[in-house]
Amino acid sequence: MIAEAQDLSIQAPVSRPRAIRALLADYLSLTKPRILLLLLITEFGAMIAAARGWPGTSLTLAALAGGAFSAGGAAAVNCWFDRDIDAVMARTCTRPIPSGRIEAANALIFGIGLSALGFLALALATNLLAALLALAGGLFYVLVYTMWLKRTTRQNIVIGGAAGAFPPLVGWAVVTGAITPPALALFAVIFFWTPPHFWSLALLLRRQYQEVGVPMLPVVATGADTRRSIVVYSIVLLLVSVIPGIWFGSVYVVGAALLGGGFLWLAWRGLTATGLRWASRLFHFSLAYLAALFALAAIGALLSH
């Protein structure tokens, strides 16, 4: 018994830090870090494009922190609301809330608190317009997409995807204090990028969405219809993506055309492909595509200055 007690006394200091780290990792996962990183890339790219140079270290850090808190808080509230379907889907059943590692109420408080912190950080360190845009993006994602559209209409991701297009507006407003046509053009790029990006993933997860009754396009339409819709939106995306070249120059236009052409080529392959490997490739390419496009916007703005 004494030996067992000694073993426990030795192990306790080790296991407690591990438990704390695991809990912190679970809370971090509620913010959907990989999606969050992509959103911050678009905000950062828009900031550099708006400033046509380095916006300033303190302003950049404050803007990215505020954007991260705002978007991460909205993601956490999304996890709280979707905990019922997350518990059923194989892709999400191990998330902290459905697996019981974090209480639902605690996740909701965390999400709301993080969103409030993001608003305050942007309002105090940048400007009120940027803070209001970040808040609007979060509310649109939670109230319009998550709580209304996602479970009721096949157009869920088409309309709701606008939530992910707010970070460039936030970044632009941080630097300029206004929303001008270049910012709206960047918003449009993400708006039309979202459907083909997400539908390629939804094709891979069609059965899981069907099991929980979420009417993603591949669930309520045929596979052929979904593939054609992806191609149509990829064509529109290619056309829309070159519009920012009006302000960002020829380097951006050429790069956007090449990236959009690659996107469309992968989408077009889906019309005749027998399996879904093309969908997986398109989904992963779409992530790199968006990051590269906003890097091009920043570079193009610098070169055309």
C-alpha positions as CSV (number, residue, x, y, z in Angstrom):
1,M,0.0,0.0,0.0
2,I,2.9,2.4,0.9
3,A,4.5,1.6,-2.4
4,E,1.3,2.2,-4.3
5,A,0.8,5.6,-2.5
6,Q,4.4,6.5,-3.4
7,D,3.7,5.7,-7.0
8,L,0.6,7.8,-7.0
9,S,2.5,10.8,-5.4
10,I,5.1,10.5,-8.1
11,Q,2.7,10.3,-11.0
12,A,0.2,13.0,-9.9
13,P,2.4,16.0,-10.7
14,V,3.1,14.5,-14.2
15,S,-0.5,13.6,-15.0
16,R,-2.0,16.9,-13.9
17,P,0.0,19.1,-16.4
18,R,-0.9,16.6,-19.1
19,A,-4.5,16.9,-18.3
20,I,-4.3,20.7,-18.3
21,R,-2.6,20.6,-21.7
22,A,-5.2,18.2,-23.1
23,L,-8.0,20.4,-21.8
24,L,-6.4,23.5,-23.4
25,A,-5.9,21.6,-26.6
26,D,-9.6,20.7,-26.6
27,Y,-10.7,24.3,-26.1
28,L,-8.3,25.3,-28.9
29,S,-9.9,22.7,-31.2
30,L,-13.3,24.4,-30.7
31,T,-11.9,27.3,-32.6
32,K,-11.2,25.1,-35.7
33,P,-7.6,26.2,-36.0
34,R,-7.0,25.0,-39.6
35,I,-10.0,27.0,-40.8
36,L,-9.0,29.9,-38.6
37,L,-5.6,30.0,-40.1
38,L,-7.0,30.3,-43.6
39,L,-9.3,33.1,-42.5
40,L,-6.4,35.0,-41.0
41,I,-4.4,34.6,-44.2
42,T,-7.1,36.3,-46.1
43,E,-7.4,39.1,-43.5
44,F,-3.6,39.6,-43.5
45,G,-3.4,39.6,-47.3
46,A,-6.2,42.2,-47.5
47,M,-4.3,44.3,-45.0
48,I,-1.1,44.4,-47.0
49,A,-3.0,45.0,-50.2
50,A,-4.9,47.9,-48.6
51,A,-1.8,49.4,-47.2
52,R,0.2,48.6,-50.3
53,G,3.0,47.7,-47.9
54,W,3.5,46.8,-44.3
55,P,0.6,48.0,-42.2
56,G,2.7,48.3,-39.1
57,T,3.6,45.6,-36.6
58,S,1.4,46.7,-33.7
59,L,-1.7,47.2,-35.9
60,T,-1.1,43.9,-37.7
61,L,-0.8,41.9,-34.5
62,A,-3.9,43.6,-33.0
63,A,-5.9,43.0,-36.1
64,L,-4.9,39.3,-36.4
65,A,-5.6,38.7,-32.7
66,G,-9.0,40.4,-32.9
67,G,-9.8,38.5,-36.0
68,A,-8.7,35.2,-34.4
69,F,-10.8,35.8,-31.3
70,S,-13.9,36.7,-33.3
71,A,-13.7,33.8,-35.8
72,G,-12.6,31.3,-33.1
73,G,-15.5,32.3,-30.9
74,A,-18.0,31.9,-33.7
75,A,-16.5,28.5,-34.4
76,A,-16.9,27.4,-30.8
77,V,-20.6,28.5,-30.7
78,N,-21.0,26.5,-34.0
79,C,-19.5,23.4,-32.2
80,W,-21.9,24.0,-29.3
81,F,-25.0,24.2,-31.5
82,D,-24.0,21.3,-33.8
83,R,-23.1,18.9,-30.9
84,D,-26.1,16.7,-31.7
85,I,-25.1,16.0,-35.3
86,D,-21.4,16.0,-34.4
87,A,-22.0,13.1,-32.1
88,V,-23.4,11.0,-35.0
89,M,-21.0,11.9,-37.8
90,A,-17.8,9.8,-37.9
91,R,-15.7,12.9,-38.8
92,T,-16.8,14.9,-35.8
93,C,-17.8,12.4,-33.1
94,T,-14.5,12.7,-31.3
95,R,-14.8,16.5,-30.9
96,P,-14.6,17.7,-27.3
97,I,-18.3,18.3,-26.8
98,P,-19.9,15.2,-28.2
99,S,-17.2,13.1,-26.6
100,G,-17.9,14.6,-23.2
101,R,-14.5,16.2,-22.6
102,I,-16.0,19.7,-22.5
103,E,-19.4,20.6,-21.2
104,A,-21.7,22.1,-23.8
105,A,-22.5,25.2,-21.5
106,N,-18.8,25.8,-21.0
107,A,-18.1,25.7,-24.7
108,L,-20.9,28.2,-25.3
109,I,-19.5,30.6,-22.7
110,F,-16.1,30.2,-24.1
111,G,-17.3,31.0,-27.6
112,I,-19.3,34.0,-26.6
113,G,-16.5,35.3,-24.4
114,L,-13.9,34.9,-27.2
115,S,-16.2,36.7,-29.7
116,A,-16.6,39.6,-27.2
117,L,-12.9,39.8,-26.7
118,G,-12.4,39.9,-30.4
119,F,-14.8,42.8,-30.8
120,L,-13.1,44.7,-28.0
121,A,-9.6,44.1,-29.3
122,L,-10.5,45.4,-32.8
123,A,-12.6,48.3,-31.5
124,L,-9.9,49.5,-29.1
125,A,-6.8,48.7,-31.1
126,T,-8.0,49.4,-34.7
127,N,-11.4,51.0,-35.4
128,L,-15.1,50.4,-34.8
129,L,-15.9,49.5,-38.4
130,A,-13.4,46.6,-38.4
131,A,-14.9,45.4,-35.0
132,L,-18.5,45.6,-36.3
133,L,-17.5,43.7,-39.5
134,A,-15.9,40.9,-37.5
135,L,-19.0,40.8,-35.2
136,A,-21.3,40.7,-38.3
137,G,-19.3,37.9,-39.8
138,G,-19.5,35.8,-36.6
139,L,-23.2,36.5,-36.1
140,F,-23.9,35.6,-39.8
141,Y,-22.0,32.3,-39.4
142,V,-23.8,31.4,-36.2
143,L,-27.3,32.7,-36.6
144,V,-27.8,32.6,-40.4
145,Y,-25.7,29.6,-41.5
146,T,-25.4,27.3,-38.4
147,M,-28.8,27.8,-36.8
148,W,-31.0,28.5,-39.9
149,L,-29.7,27.6,-43.3
150,K,-27.5,24.5,-42.6
151,R,-30.3,22.2,-41.7
152,T,-33.1,23.7,-43.8
153,T,-32.0,24.3,-47.4
154,R,-29.7,23.0,-50.1
155,Q,-28.5,26.6,-50.6
156,N,-27.0,26.5,-47.1
157,I,-23.4,26.8,-48.1
158,V,-24.1,29.1,-51.0
159,I,-25.6,31.8,-48.8
160,G,-24.0,30.9,-45.5
161,G,-20.6,30.8,-47.1
162,A,-20.6,34.6,-47.0
163,A,-19.6,34.4,-43.4
164,G,-16.2,33.2,-44.4
165,A,-15.8,36.2,-46.7
166,F,-15.8,38.8,-44.0
167,P,-12.1,38.6,-42.9
168,P,-10.8,40.5,-46.0
169,L,-13.4,43.2,-45.2
170,V,-12.1,43.4,-41.7
171,G,-8.5,43.6,-42.8
172,W,-9.3,46.3,-45.3
173,A,-11.2,48.3,-42.8
174,V,-8.4,48.0,-40.2
175,V,-6.1,49.8,-42.6
176,T,-8.3,52.2,-44.4
177,G,-11.3,52.7,-42.1
178,A,-13.6,52.1,-45.0
179,I,-15.0,49.4,-47.3
180,T,-14.1,50.2,-51.0
181,P,-14.5,48.3,-54.2
182,P,-11.2,46.3,-54.0
183,A,-12.4,44.9,-50.6
184,L,-15.8,44.0,-52.0
185,A,-14.0,42.2,-54.9
186,L,-12.0,40.1,-52.4
187,F,-15.2,39.4,-50.6
188,A,-16.7,38.1,-53.8
189,V,-13.8,35.8,-54.5
190,I,-14.3,33.9,-51.2
191,F,-18.1,34.0,-51.7
192,F,-17.9,32.1,-55.0
193,W,-15.0,30.0,-53.8
194,T,-16.9,28.5,-50.9
195,P,-19.5,26.3,-52.8
196,P,-17.1,24.3,-55.0
197,H,-14.6,24.1,-52.1
198,F,-17.2,22.7,-49.6
199,W,-19.2,20.6,-52.1
200,S,-16.1,18.7,-53.0
201,L,-15.8,17.8,-49.3
202,A,-19.5,17.1,-49.0
203,L,-19.3,14.6,-51.8
204,L,-16.7,12.7,-49.7
205,L,-19.0,12.9,-46.6
206,R,-22.4,12.5,-48.4
207,R,-23.5,9.5,-46.3
208,Q,-22.6,11.2,-43.0
209,Y,-24.6,14.3,-43.9
210,Q,-27.4,12.0,-45.1
211,E,-27.5,10.2,-41.8
212,V,-27.9,13.4,-39.8
213,G,-30.4,15.0,-42.2
214,V,-28.3,17.9,-43.3
215,P,-29.3,18.9,-46.9
216,M,-25.9,19.5,-48.3
217,L,-26.1,19.5,-52.1
218,P,-24.8,15.9,-52.7
219,V,-27.5,14.6,-50.3
220,V,-30.4,16.3,-52.0
221,A,-29.2,16.2,-55.6
222,T,-27.6,13.5,-57.8
223,G,-23.8,13.2,-57.9
224,A,-23.9,14.4,-61.5
225,D,-25.8,17.5,-60.6
226,T,-23.4,18.2,-57.8
227,R,-20.4,17.8,-60.1
228,R,-21.9,20.2,-62.7
229,S,-22.7,22.7,-60.0
230,I,-19.0,22.6,-58.9
231,V,-17.9,23.2,-62.5
232,V,-20.3,26.2,-62.9
233,Y,-19.1,27.8,-59.7
234,S,-15.5,27.2,-60.7
235,I,-16.1,29.1,-63.9
236,V,-17.7,32.0,-62.1
237,L,-14.8,31.9,-59.5
238,L,-12.3,32.1,-62.3
239,L,-14.0,35.2,-63.8
240,V,-14.5,36.9,-60.4
241,S,-11.0,36.2,-59.2
242,V,-9.4,38.3,-61.9
243,I,-11.5,41.4,-61.2
244,P,-9.2,42.5,-58.3
245,G,-6.5,42.9,-61.0
246,I,-8.1,46.2,-61.7
247,W,-6.4,47.5,-58.6
248,F,-3.6,44.9,-58.1
249,G,-2.1,44.8,-61.5
250,S,-1.0,42.3,-64.2
251,V,1.0,40.0,-61.9
252,Y,-2.1,39.4,-59.9
253,V,-4.2,38.8,-63.0
254,V,-1.8,36.3,-64.5
255,G,-1.5,34.4,-61.2
256,A,-5.2,34.4,-60.5
257,A,-5.9,33.1,-64.0
258,L,-3.4,30.3,-63.6
259,L,-4.7,29.3,-60.2
260,G,-8.3,29.6,-61.4
261,G,-7.5,27.5,-64.4
262,G,-6.0,24.8,-62.2
263,F,-9.1,24.9,-60.0
264,L,-11.4,24.6,-63.0
265,W,-9.4,21.8,-64.5
266,L,-9.7,19.7,-61.3
267,A,-13.5,20.5,-61.2
268,W,-13.9,19.6,-64.9
269,R,-12.3,16.2,-64.3
270,G,-15.1,15.4,-61.9
271,L,-17.6,15.3,-64.8
272,T,-16.1,12.1,-66.2
273,A,-14.3,10.6,-63.2
274,T,-15.6,7.4,-61.8
275,G,-14.4,7.7,-58.2
276,L,-14.0,10.6,-55.8
277,R,-10.3,11.0,-55.8
278,W,-10.7,14.1,-57.9
279,A,-13.0,15.6,-55.2
280,S,-10.3,15.0,-52.5
281,R,-7.7,16.6,-54.7
282,L,-10.0,19.6,-55.5
283,F,-10.8,20.1,-51.8
284,H,-7.1,20.2,-50.8
285,F,-6.2,22.3,-53.8
286,S,-8.9,24.8,-53.0
287,L,-7.3,25.5,-49.6
288,A,-3.9,26.2,-51.2
289,Y,-5.7,28.2,-53.9
290,L,-7.2,30.7,-51.5
291,A,-4.1,31.2,-49.5
292,A,-2.1,31.7,-52.8
293,L,-4.6,34.1,-54.2
294,F,-4.5,36.4,-51.3
295,A,-0.7,36.3,-51.3
296,L,-0.9,37.3,-54.9
297,A,-3.2,40.2,-54.0
298,A,-0.7,41.4,-51.5
299,I,2.2,41.0,-53.9
300,G,0.3,42.6,-56.8
301,A,-0.7,45.6,-54.7
302,L,3.0,46.1,-53.6
303,L,4.3,45.9,-57.2
304,S,1.6,48.1,-58.6
305,H,2.1,50.8,-56.0
